[in-house]
Amino acid sequence: MDDSERKETWDEFHELVNMKPAELEKWLESEQSQSAGQHKDGGESTGHASGSRVAGPDGPAVRARIHHTPGPRWFGPHRPIRTVHADASMFVGGLSALLQSLHPLAMAAVAGHFGY
């Protein structure tokens, strides 16, 4: 990969990674997104399939209900915390943290430390 290809790849990465949630949703429905990534047996890409398994069949509708319901919010719409928590990876990270905390060694360490 020469310098111009590296720059083009970086610029495209930077543009896609910094999308707002609505822009990302629109891109995920595009032909470019559907054709990107690793495809098993010519079907849906691994990334799209993983996202569908995590969010479930009603994922987009649930997200819209949560994020577009009118009413007061603790944080303004342009605050970083809203952007970070709007991402589906928060669910995956939370589930991962929960499973790690339920590991027998982690539970034994907590029980040994607190002695309750």
N, C-alpha and C positions, 0 to 999 in steps of 0.2 A: 504494500500500500504506500503510495507516494504521498508527499505533503498535501497536495491539493485534495486527494481522496480522503485523507485523514481529517482535513479541515471541513470538507463537505459532510462527512459522517458526524463529526462533533457538532456542527451547526444544526443538522437535522435532529440529532439526539437532544440538544439543548432546547430546540423548538418544541419537540414532543413532550419532553419531561416537564416542561414548565407550563403545560396547558391548565386552564381553569377546569373545574369538574364538568361543566356543561360542554366545553370544547372537547374534552376527553371522551365523553359519552358519544358525541357526534362522530368523532374519529373512529371509535370502536365499532360503529355501525357501517363505516365506509368499506369499500372494496379493498382499499389499500391495507386496512387493518385486518380484514378477513383473510387476505392472502399472505400476511406476514407470519413469521414464526415457523415452528416445527409442526408439521401435519402428519398425524398417524393415519395410514391407509387412505390418504386423500380427503379426510374429513375435516372437522373443526380443528383449529390450531390448539396446541397444548395450553397456551395462555388463556384463550377464550374458554376452553373446556374447564380449566381450573377455576376461573372466575365464576362460571355458571354453577359449578358445584358448591362454591363457597356462598354465593349470594342466593342461590336457589332460583326456581323459575319465576318467582315474583320479585326478584331483587330490584330491578329498575322501578317497579311500582312502589315498593316499600321505601326505597331511597327518596323518591319524589314526595311521598306522603310525609316523611320525616323532615326533609329539608325545605319543602315548599309550603308547609302549613303555616298560615299567618299567625302572628303572635309575638310576644316579647322573647328576646334571646339574651343570654348572659353576655355573649360576645358579638361584636359588630360583624357584618358580612365580609369585611376585608381583613379581619384579624387572622394571623397565621394559624391559630388554634382551630379555626373553622375549616381552613383548607386541609390541614393535616387530618382532622377527625372525619372529614367528609370522604376520605379515601377508604376504599374497601379493605386495604391492608391493615387498617386498625382492628377490624374484626379478627383477622387471621392472627395478628400479634397478640390480641387479648386472649384468644383461645389457646395459643401457644403458651402464653404466660400461665394461664390456668392449669394446663396439663403439666407444665414443669413444676408448679407449686404442689401438685397432687402426687408427685413422684415420692415413693416411700422413703428414700434417703432425705429428701427435703423436709418431709413431714417429721421424720425422726429427729432431724437437726433442730427444728422449731420446738418440738416437744422436749428435747434435752436442754435447750437453752432457757426456755421459760419455766419449766418445771411446774406447770399447773395441774 
